[in-house]
């Protein structure tokens, strides 16, 4: 039987994992092409945040280019076809959707605060 207190802890853990992976991708970049996991997690997070925090949607969309580190559109298209991309994208989306509204908005706002 699962404790009712376990759910918030999982939510916080998911939030921290998503934020950490996204910050790594955005703040430090990866050598082109970026990994499919970083691309999937980052794109899912930025898309979620652009929708959840509509007044700042353009700021989230502007972040997308910061972690690509020169990857071409063809490289990105190929990365998006990989199973690792889809797995990371779906996992990040699901984790963000399971969070409460305040927690997910907090995660999104932290992303904007910590991005160069």
N, CA, C and O atoms as a GROMACS GRO file, in nm:
protein
  464
    1UNK      N    1   0.083  -0.117   0.000
    1UNK     CA    2   0.000   0.000   0.000
    1UNK      C    3   0.088   0.124   0.000
    1UNK      O    4   0.184   0.133   0.077
    2UNK      N    5   0.057   0.217  -0.086
    2UNK     CA    6   0.136   0.337  -0.100
    2UNK      C    7   0.092   0.445  -0.003
    2UNK      O    8  -0.028   0.468   0.014
    3UNK      N    9   0.185   0.508   0.059
    3UNK     CA   10   0.156   0.617   0.151
    3UNK      C   11   0.113   0.740   0.074
    3UNK      O   12   0.162   0.766  -0.036
    4UNK      N   13   0.021   0.816   0.131
    4UNK     CA   14  -0.021   0.940   0.064
    4UNK      C   15   0.088   1.045   0.067
    4UNK      O   16   0.086   1.140  -0.011
    5UNK      N   17   0.184   1.029   0.156
    5UNK     CA   18   0.294   1.126   0.161
    5UNK      C   19   0.400   1.096   0.056
    5UNK      O   20   0.483   1.181   0.027
    6UNK      N   21   0.397   0.976  -0.002
    6UNK     CA   22   0.497   0.942  -0.104
    6UNK      C   23   0.476   1.020  -0.232
    6UNK      O   24   0.573   1.051  -0.302
    7UNK      N   25   0.353   1.052  -0.263
    7UNK     CA   26   0.325   1.120  -0.388
    7UNK      C   27   0.392   1.257  -0.399
    7UNK      O   28   0.456   1.284  -0.501
    8UNK      N   29   0.382   1.344  -0.298
    8UNK     CA   30   0.452   1.473  -0.310
    8UNK      C   31   0.603   1.456  -0.322
    8UNK      O   32   0.668   1.532  -0.393
    9UNK      N   33   0.659   1.357  -0.254
    9UNK     CA   34   0.802   1.336  -0.264
    9UNK      C   35   0.841   1.295  -0.405
    9UNK      O   36   0.942   1.342  -0.457
   10UNK      N   37   0.763   1.208  -0.467
   10UNK     CA   38   0.791   1.169  -0.605
   10UNK      C   39   0.777   1.288  -0.697
   10UNK      O   40   0.855   1.305  -0.791
   11UNK      N   41   0.677   1.370  -0.670
   11UNK     CA   42   0.655   1.488  -0.752
   11UNK      C   43   0.773   1.584  -0.742
   11UNK      O   44   0.820   1.637  -0.843
   12UNK      N   45   0.822   1.605  -0.621
   12UNK     CA   46   0.939   1.693  -0.604
   12UNK      C   47   1.062   1.634  -0.672
   12UNK      O   48   1.139   1.705  -0.736
   13UNK      N   49   1.077   1.503  -0.658
   13UNK     CA   50   1.191   1.437  -0.722
   13UNK      C   51   1.182   1.452  -0.872
   13UNK      O   52   1.282   1.484  -0.938
   14UNK      N   53   1.064   1.428  -0.929
   14UNK     CA   54   1.046   1.443  -1.073
   14UNK      C   55   1.074   1.586  -1.115
   14UNK      O   56   1.138   1.610  -1.218
   15UNK      N   57   1.026   1.681  -1.036
   15UNK     CA   58   1.049   1.821  -1.066
   15UNK      C   59   1.197   1.853  -1.070
   15UNK      O   60   1.245   1.920  -1.161
   16UNK      N   61   1.269   1.805  -0.971
   16UNK     CA   62   1.413   1.831  -0.966
   16UNK      C   63   1.488   1.764  -1.079
   16UNK      O   64   1.582   1.821  -1.134
   17UNK      N   65   1.446   1.642  -1.115
   17UNK     CA   66   1.512   1.572  -1.226
   17UNK      C   67   1.490   1.645  -1.357
   17UNK      O   68   1.583   1.662  -1.436
   18UNK      N   69   1.366   1.686  -1.381
   18UNK     CA   70   1.335   1.758  -1.505
   18UNK      C   71   1.410   1.890  -1.510
   18UNK      O   72   1.472   1.923  -1.610
   19UNK      N   73   1.404   1.963  -1.401
   19UNK     CA   74   1.474   2.092  -1.397
   19UNK      C   75   1.624   2.073  -1.415
   19UNK      O   76   1.688   2.148  -1.489
   20UNK      N   77   1.680   1.972  -1.348
   20UNK     CA   78   1.824   1.946  -1.360
   20UNK      C   79   1.864   1.911  -1.502
   20UNK      O   80   1.962   1.966  -1.553
   21UNK      N   81   1.791   1.822  -1.564
   21UNK     CA   82   1.824   1.782  -1.701
   21UNK      C   83   1.808   1.900  -1.796
   21UNK      O   84   1.890   1.920  -1.886
   22UNK      N   85   1.703   1.977  -1.775
   22UNK     CA   86   1.680   2.092  -1.862
   22UNK      C   87   1.788   2.197  -1.844
   22UNK      O   88   1.839   2.252  -1.941
   23UNK      N   89   1.823   2.224  -1.719
   23UNK     CA   90   1.928   2.323  -1.694
   23UNK      C   91   2.062   2.280  -1.752
   23UNK      O   92   2.137   2.362  -1.805
   24UNK      N   93   2.092   2.152  -1.741
   24UNK     CA   94   2.216   2.103  -1.801
   24UNK      C   95   2.216   2.128  -1.951
   24UNK      O   96   2.315   2.175  -2.007
   25UNK      N   97   2.106   2.095  -2.014
   25UNK     CA   98   2.097   2.116  -2.157
   25UNK      C   99   2.101   2.262  -2.195
   25UNK      O  100   2.172   2.300  -2.288
   26UNK      N  101   2.027   2.344  -2.122
   26UNK     CA  102   2.017   2.486  -2.158
   26UNK      C  103   2.142   2.563  -2.116
   26UNK      O  104   2.197   2.639  -2.195
   27UNK      N  105   2.185   2.544  -1.994
   27UNK     CA  106   2.295   2.626  -1.942
   27UNK      C  107   2.430   2.589  -2.001
   27UNK      O  108   2.511   2.676  -2.030
   28UNK      N  109   2.454   2.461  -2.018
   28UNK     CA  110   2.587   2.418  -2.060
   28UNK      C  111   2.592   2.368  -2.203
   28UNK      O  112   2.699   2.361  -2.264
   29UNK      N  113   2.477   2.334  -2.256
   29UNK     CA  114   2.472   2.284  -2.392
   29UNK      C  115   2.539   2.149  -2.403
   29UNK      O  116   2.596   2.098  -2.307
   30UNK      N  117   2.530   2.094  -2.518
   30UNK     CA  118   2.597   1.968  -2.547
   30UNK      C  119   2.661   1.988  -2.683
   30UNK      O  120   2.618   2.072  -2.762
   31UNK      N  121   2.763   1.910  -2.710
   31UNK     CA  122   2.824   1.919  -2.841
   31UNK      C  123   2.720   1.879  -2.945
   31UNK      O  124   2.645   1.784  -2.923
   32UNK      N  125   2.714   1.950  -3.056
   32UNK     CA  126   2.615   1.913  -3.157
   32UNK      C  127   2.641   1.773  -3.208
   32UNK      O  128   2.758   1.734  -3.219
   33UNK      N  129   2.542   1.697  -3.237
   33UNK     CA  130   2.405   1.723  -3.195
   33UNK      C  131   2.388   1.690  -3.048
   33UNK      O  132   2.462   1.610  -2.992
   34UNK      N  133   2.290   1.753  -2.986
   34UNK     CA  134   2.260   1.725  -2.846
   34UNK      C  135   2.208   1.583  -2.834
   34UNK      O  136   2.166   1.523  -2.933
   35UNK      N  137   2.211   1.529  -2.714
   35UNK     CA  138   2.162   1.393  -2.697
   35UNK      C  139   2.010   1.392  -2.713
   35UNK      O  140   1.944   1.491  -2.684
   36UNK      N  141   1.954   1.281  -2.760
   36UNK     CA  142   1.809   1.274  -2.775
   36UNK      C  143   1.737   1.290  -2.641
   36UNK      O  144   1.627   1.345  -2.636
   37UNK      N  145   1.799   1.242  -2.532
   37UNK     CA  146   1.736   1.254  -2.400
   37UNK      C  147   1.728   1.400  -2.356
   37UNK      O  148   1.623   1.445  -2.310
   38UNK      N  149   1.837   1.473  -2.372
   38UNK     CA  150   1.837   1.615  -2.334
   38UNK      C  151   1.739   1.692  -2.422
   38UNK      O  152   1.663   1.775  -2.372
   39UNK      N  153   1.741   1.665  -2.550
   39UNK     CA  154   1.649   1.733  -2.641
   39UNK      C  155   1.505   1.704  -2.603
   39UNK      O  156   1.424   1.797  -2.596
   40UNK      N  157   1.470   1.578  -2.579
   40UNK     CA  158   1.334   1.541  -2.544
   40UNK      C  159   1.288   1.603  -2.413
   40UNK      O  160   1.179   1.659  -2.405
   41UNK      N  161   1.372   1.593  -2.311
   41UNK     CA  162   1.337   1.650  -2.180
   41UNK      C  163   1.323   1.801  -2.188
   41UNK      O  164   1.229   1.858  -2.133
   42UNK      N  165   1.417   1.864  -2.254
   42UNK     CA  166   1.415   2.010  -2.262
   42UNK      C  167   1.298   2.060  -2.344
   42UNK      O  168   1.229   2.153  -2.302
   43UNK      N  169   1.274   2.000  -2.459
   43UNK     CA  170   1.162   2.046  -2.541
   43UNK      C  171   1.028   2.023  -2.470
   43UNK      O  172   0.940   2.110  -2.475
   44UNK      N  173   1.012   1.910  -2.404
   44UNK     CA  174   0.888   1.884  -2.331
   44UNK      C  175   0.868   1.986  -2.220
   44UNK      O  176   0.758   2.038  -2.200
   45UNK      N  177   0.975   2.015  -2.147
   45UNK     CA  178   0.966   2.110  -2.036
   45UNK      C  179   0.934   2.250  -2.086
   45UNK      O  180   0.846   2.317  -2.032
   46UNK      N  181   1.004   2.294  -2.190
   46UNK     CA  182   0.981   2.428  -2.241
   46UNK      C  183   0.841   2.442  -2.302
   46UNK      O  184   0.777   2.546  -2.285
   47UNK      N  185   0.794   2.339  -2.371
   47UNK     CA  186   0.658   2.343  -2.427
   47UNK      C  187   0.553   2.345  -2.316
   47UNK      O  188   0.455   2.420  -2.324
   48UNK      N  189   0.574   2.262  -2.214
   48UNK     CA  190   0.482   2.260  -2.102
   48UNK      C  191   0.478   2.397  -2.034
   48UNK      O  192   0.371   2.451  -2.006
   49UNK      N  193   0.595   2.452  -2.008
   49UNK     CA  194   0.604   2.580  -1.939
   49UNK      C  195   0.543   2.693  -2.023
   49UNK      O  196   0.479   2.782  -1.968
   50UNK      N  197   0.562   2.690  -2.152
   50UNK     CA  198   0.506   2.793  -2.238
   50UNK      C  199   0.354   2.792  -2.233
   50UNK      O  200   0.290   2.896  -2.246
   51UNK      N  201   0.296   2.675  -2.214
   51UNK     CA  202   0.151   2.663  -2.203
   51UNK      C  203   0.103   2.696  -2.062
   51UNK      O  204   0.006   2.770  -2.045
   52UNK      N  205   0.171   2.641  -1.962
   52UNK     CA  206   0.129   2.658  -1.822
   52UNK      C  207   0.150   2.801  -1.772
   52UNK      O  208   0.074   2.848  -1.687
   53UNK      N  209   0.250   2.868  -1.823
   53UNK     CA  210   0.285   3.004  -1.779
   53UNK      C  211   0.277   3.095  -1.902
   53UNK      O  212   0.376   3.152  -1.947
   54UNK      N  213   0.156   3.107  -1.955
   54UNK     CA  214   0.133   3.177  -2.081
   54UNK      C  215   0.190   3.319  -2.087
   54UNK      O  216   0.240   3.359  -2.192
   55UNK      N  217   0.185   3.397  -1.978
   55UNK     CA  218   0.243   3.532  -1.989
   55UNK      C  219   0.393   3.533  -2.022
   55UNK      O  220   0.445   3.632  -2.074
   56UNK      N  221   0.461   3.423  -1.993
   56UNK     CA  222   0.605   3.416  -2.022
   56UNK      C  223   0.636   3.318  -2.135
   56UNK      O  224   0.750   3.275  -2.150
   57UNK      N  225   0.537   3.283  -2.214
   57UNK     CA  226   0.555   3.180  -2.316
   57UNK      C  227   0.668   3.211  -2.414
   57UNK      O  228   0.743   3.121  -2.453
   58UNK      N  229   0.682   3.334  -2.452
   58UNK     CA  230   0.790   3.371  -2.545
   58UNK      C  231   0.927   3.354  -2.481
   58UNK      O  232   1.023   3.319  -2.549
   59UNK      N  233   0.937   3.380  -2.351
   59UNK     CA  234   1.064   3.361  -2.282
   59UNK      C  235   1.104   3.212  -2.283
   59UNK      O  236   1.220   3.179  -2.302
   60UNK      N  237   1.005   3.125  -2.262
   60UNK     CA  238   1.036   2.981  -2.264
   60UNK      C  239   1.076   2.937  -2.404
   60UNK      O  240   1.171   2.860  -2.422
   61UNK      N  241   1.005   2.984  -2.502
   61UNK     CA  242   1.038   2.946  -2.641
   61UNK      C  243   1.176   2.997  -2.681
   61UNK      O  244   1.247   2.932  -2.758
   62UNK      N  245   1.213   3.113  -2.630
   62UNK     CA  246   1.345   3.169  -2.661
   62UNK      C  247   1.457   3.084  -2.601
   62UNK      O  248   1.569   3.084  -2.653
   63UNK      N  249   1.428   3.011  -2.494
   63UNK     CA  250   1.529   2.927  -2.429
   63UNK      C  251   1.570   2.809  -2.516
   63UNK      O  252   1.681   2.758  -2.503
   64UNK      N  253   1.482   2.766  -2.603
   64UNK     CA  254   1.507   2.645  -2.683
   64UNK      C  255   1.639   2.652  -2.759
   64UNK      O  256   1.712   2.553  -2.765
   65UNK      N  257   1.670   2.765  -2.816
   65UNK     CA  258   1.792   2.777  -2.895
   65UNK      C  259   1.920   2.776  -2.814
   65UNK      O  260   2.028   2.752  -2.868
   66UNK      N  261   1.910   2.800  -2.684
   66UNK     CA  262   2.031   2.810  -2.601
   66UNK      C  263   2.105   2.678  -2.583
   66UNK      O  264   2.226   2.678  -2.564
   67UNK      N  265   2.035   2.567  -2.589
   67UNK     CA  266   2.101   2.439  -2.562
   67UNK      C  267   2.135   2.362  -2.689
   67UNK      O  268   2.199   2.257  -2.682
   68UNK      N  269   2.093   2.411  -2.802
   68UNK     CA  270   2.116   2.338  -2.927
   68UNK      C  271   2.261   2.344  -2.973
   68UNK      O  272   2.307   2.255  -3.044
   69UNK      N  273   2.331   2.446  -2.933
   69UNK     CA  274   2.474   2.455  -2.956
   69UNK      C  275   2.514   2.430  -3.100
   69UNK      O  276   2.611   2.359  -3.128
   70UNK      N  277   2.439   2.489  -3.192
   70UNK     CA  278   2.476   2.479  -3.332
   70UNK      C  279   2.420   2.360  -3.406
   70UNK      O  280   2.454   2.341  -3.523
   71UNK      N  281   2.337   2.278  -3.343
   71UNK     CA  282   2.279   2.163  -3.412
   71UNK      C  283   2.191   2.213  -3.526
   71UNK      O  284   2.117   2.310  -3.511
   72UNK      N  285   2.200   2.147  -3.639
   72UNK     CA  286   2.120   2.188  -3.755
   72UNK      C  287   1.978   2.134  -3.742
   72UNK      O  288   1.952   2.044  -3.662
   73UNK      N  289   1.889   2.189  -3.821
   73UNK     CA  290   1.750   2.142  -3.820
   73UNK      C  291   1.742   1.996  -3.863
   73UNK      O  292   1.659   1.921  -3.812
   74UNK      N  293   1.828   1.956  -3.958
   74UNK     CA  294   1.831   1.815  -4.000
   74UNK      C  295   1.874   1.724  -3.885
   74UNK      O  296   1.816   1.617  -3.866
   75UNK      N  297   1.975   1.766  -3.809
   75UNK     CA  298   2.019   1.687  -3.694
   75UNK      C  299   1.908   1.676  -3.590
   75UNK      O  300   1.885   1.568  -3.534
   76UNK      N  301   1.839   1.786  -3.565
   76UNK     CA  302   1.730   1.785  -3.468
   76UNK      C  303   1.615   1.695  -3.513
   76UNK      O  304   1.557   1.623  -3.432
   77UNK      N  305   1.584   1.699  -3.641
   77UNK     CA  306   1.479   1.613  -3.695
   77UNK      C  307   1.513   1.466  -3.675
   77UNK      O  308   1.427   1.386  -3.637
   78UNK      N  309   1.638   1.431  -3.700
   78UNK     CA  310   1.682   1.293  -3.679
   78UNK      C  311   1.677   1.253  -3.532
   78UNK      O  312   1.634   1.142  -3.500
   79UNK      N  313   1.719   1.342  -3.444
   79UNK     CA  314   1.716   1.314  -3.300
   79UNK      C  315   1.573   1.292  -3.251
   79UNK      O  316   1.548   1.207  -3.166
   80UNK      N  317   1.480   1.370  -3.305
   80UNK     CA  318   1.339   1.358  -3.264
   80UNK      C  319   1.278   1.226  -3.307
   80UNK      O  320   1.174   1.186  -3.254
   81UNK      N  321   1.338   1.157  -3.400
   81UNK     CA  322   1.288   1.028  -3.446
   81UNK      C  323   1.335   0.912  -3.357
   81UNK      O  324   1.282   0.801  -3.366
   82UNK      N  325   1.431   0.937  -3.272
   82UNK     CA  326   1.491   0.831  -3.190
   82UNK      C  327   1.400   0.795  -3.073
   82UNK      O  328   1.332   0.881  -3.016
   83UNK      N  329   1.398   0.666  -3.037
   83UNK     CA  330   1.316   0.623  -2.923
   83UNK      C  331   1.355   0.692  -2.792
   83UNK      O  332   1.268   0.720  -2.709
   84UNK      N  333   1.484   0.722  -2.774
   84UNK     CA  334   1.528   0.789  -2.651
   84UNK      C  335   1.467   0.928  -2.638
   84UNK      O  336   1.437   0.974  -2.528
   85UNK      N  337   1.449   0.996  -2.751
   85UNK     CA  338   1.386   1.128  -2.750
   85UNK      C  339   1.242   1.115  -2.702
   85UNK      O  340   1.200   1.186  -2.611
   86UNK      N  341   1.168   1.023  -2.763
   86UNK     CA  342   1.027   1.006  -2.729
   86UNK      C  343   1.011   0.965  -2.583
   86UNK      O  344   0.922   1.015  -2.514
   87UNK      N  345   1.095   0.874  -2.537
   87UNK     CA  346   1.087   0.829  -2.398
   87UNK      C  347   1.110   0.945  -2.302
   87UNK      O  348   1.035   0.963  -2.206
   88UNK      N  349   1.214   1.024  -2.328
   88UNK     CA  350   1.245   1.138  -2.242
   88UNK      C  351   1.136   1.245  -2.249
   88UNK      O  352   1.097   1.301  -2.146
   89UNK      N  353   1.087   1.272  -2.368
   89UNK     CA  354   0.981   1.371  -2.388
   89UNK      C  355   0.856   1.330  -2.311
   89UNK      O  356   0.798   1.409  -2.237
   90UNK      N  357   0.814   1.205  -2.330
   90UNK     CA  358   0.693   1.155  -2.265
   90UNK      C  359   0.707   1.153  -2.113
   90UNK      O  360   0.613   1.188  -2.042
   91UNK      N  361   0.823   1.112  -2.063
   91UNK     CA  362   0.846   1.106  -1.919
   91UNK      C  363   0.842   1.246  -1.857
   91UNK      O  364   0.782   1.266  -1.751
   92UNK      N  365   0.906   1.341  -1.922
   92UNK     CA  366   0.907   1.479  -1.870
   92UNK      C  367   0.766   1.538  -1.873
   92UNK      O  368   0.724   1.603  -1.777
   93UNK      N  369   0.694   1.515  -1.980
   93UNK     CA  370   0.557   1.566  -1.991
   93UNK      C  371   0.469   1.505  -1.883
   93UNK      O  372   0.394   1.577  -1.816
   94UNK      N  373   0.477   1.374  -1.865
   94UNK     CA  374   0.395   1.307  -1.764
   94UNK      C  375   0.427   1.356  -1.624
   94UNK      O  376   0.337   1.379  -1.544
   95UNK      N  377   0.555   1.373  -1.594
   95UNK     CA  378   0.595   1.420  -1.461
   95UNK      C  379   0.543   1.561  -1.435
   95UNK      O  380   0.495   1.590  -1.326
   96UNK      N  381   0.554   1.647  -1.533
   96UNK     CA  382   0.507   1.784  -1.516
   96UNK      C  383   0.355   1.788  -1.501
   96UNK      O  384   0.303   1.868  -1.423
   97UNK      N  385   0.284   1.704  -1.575
   97UNK     CA  386   0.138   1.701  -1.566
   97UNK      C  387   0.090   1.647  -1.432
   97UNK      O  388  -0.020   1.681  -1.388
   98UNK      N  389   0.170   1.563  -1.369
   98UNK     CA  390   0.131   1.507  -1.239
   98UNK      C  391   0.153   1.604  -1.124
   98UNK      O  392   0.097   1.586  -1.016
   99UNK      N  393   0.234   1.705  -1.145
   99UNK     CA  394   0.259   1.803  -1.040
   99UNK      C  395   0.137   1.891  -1.021
   99UNK      O  396   0.054   1.906  -1.111
  100UNK      N  397   0.128   1.948  -0.904
  100UNK     CA  398   0.027   2.050  -0.882
  100UNK      C  399   0.061   2.173  -0.962
  100UNK      O  400   0.176   2.192  -1.003
  101UNK      N  401  -0.038   2.256  -0.984
  101UNK     CA  402  -0.017   2.375  -1.066
  101UNK      C  403   0.091   2.466  -1.009
  101UNK      O  404   0.177   2.515  -1.082
  102UNK      N  405   0.088   2.489  -0.878
  102UNK     CA  406   0.188   2.577  -0.818
  102UNK      C  407   0.328   2.520  -0.830
  102UNK      O  408   0.423   2.593  -0.859
  103UNK      N  409   0.341   2.390  -0.809
  103UNK     CA  410   0.473   2.327  -0.817
  103UNK      C  411   0.527   2.330  -0.960
  103UNK      O  412   0.645   2.358  -0.981
  104UNK      N  413   0.441   2.301  -1.057
  104UNK     CA  414   0.489   2.303  -1.196
  104UNK      C  415   0.526   2.444  -1.239
  104UNK      O  416   0.626   2.464  -1.308
  105UNK      N  417   0.446   2.544  -1.199
  105UNK     CA  418   0.481   2.683  -1.231
  105UNK      C  419   0.611   2.724  -1.163
  105UNK      O  420   0.691   2.798  -1.220
  106UNK      N  421   0.632   2.676  -1.042
  106UNK     CA  422   0.757   2.705  -0.971
  106UNK      C  423   0.876   2.647  -1.044
  106UNK      O  424   0.981   2.711  -1.056
  107UNK      N  425   0.860   2.524  -1.095
  107UNK     CA  426   0.967   2.461  -1.173
  107UNK      C  427   0.996   2.542  -1.298
  107UNK      O  428   1.111   2.565  -1.333
  108UNK      N  429   0.890   2.586  -1.364
  108UNK     CA  430   0.907   2.666  -1.486
  108UNK      C  431   0.978   2.798  -1.458
  108UNK      O  432   1.070   2.836  -1.530
  109UNK      N  433   0.935   2.866  -1.355
  109UNK     CA  434   0.995   2.996  -1.323
  109UNK      C  435   1.142   2.981  -1.283
  109UNK      O  436   1.223   3.068  -1.313
  110UNK      N  437   1.176   2.871  -1.214
  110UNK     CA  438   1.315   2.847  -1.179
  110UNK      C  439   1.399   2.830  -1.304
  110UNK      O  440   1.515   2.873  -1.308
  111UNK      N  441   1.343   2.769  -1.406
  111UNK     CA  442   1.414   2.750  -1.532
  111UNK      C  443   1.452   2.886  -1.592
  111UNK      O  444   1.565   2.904  -1.638
  112UNK      N  445   1.360   2.980  -1.591
  112UNK     CA  446   1.389   3.113  -1.644
  112UNK      C  447   1.490   3.188  -1.558
  112UNK      O  448   1.573   3.262  -1.611
  113UNK      N  449   1.484   3.169  -1.428
  113UNK     CA  450   1.576   3.240  -1.337
  113UNK      C  451   1.718   3.192  -1.350
  113UNK      O  452   1.811   3.270  -1.331
  114UNK      N  453   1.738   3.064  -1.381
  114UNK     CA  454   1.873   3.006  -1.380
  114UNK      C  455   1.935   2.996  -1.519
  114UNK      O  456   2.049   2.950  -1.533
  115UNK      N  457   1.864   3.038  -1.617
  115UNK     CA  458   1.916   3.028  -1.752
  115UNK      C  459   1.994   3.154  -1.786
  115UNK      O  460   1.948   3.265  -1.760
  116UNK      N  461   2.114   3.136  -1.844
  116UNK     CA  462   2.194   3.255  -1.879
  116UNK      C  463   2.127   3.341  -1.983
  116UNK      O  464   2.182   3.444  -2.022
   0.00000   0.00000   0.00000
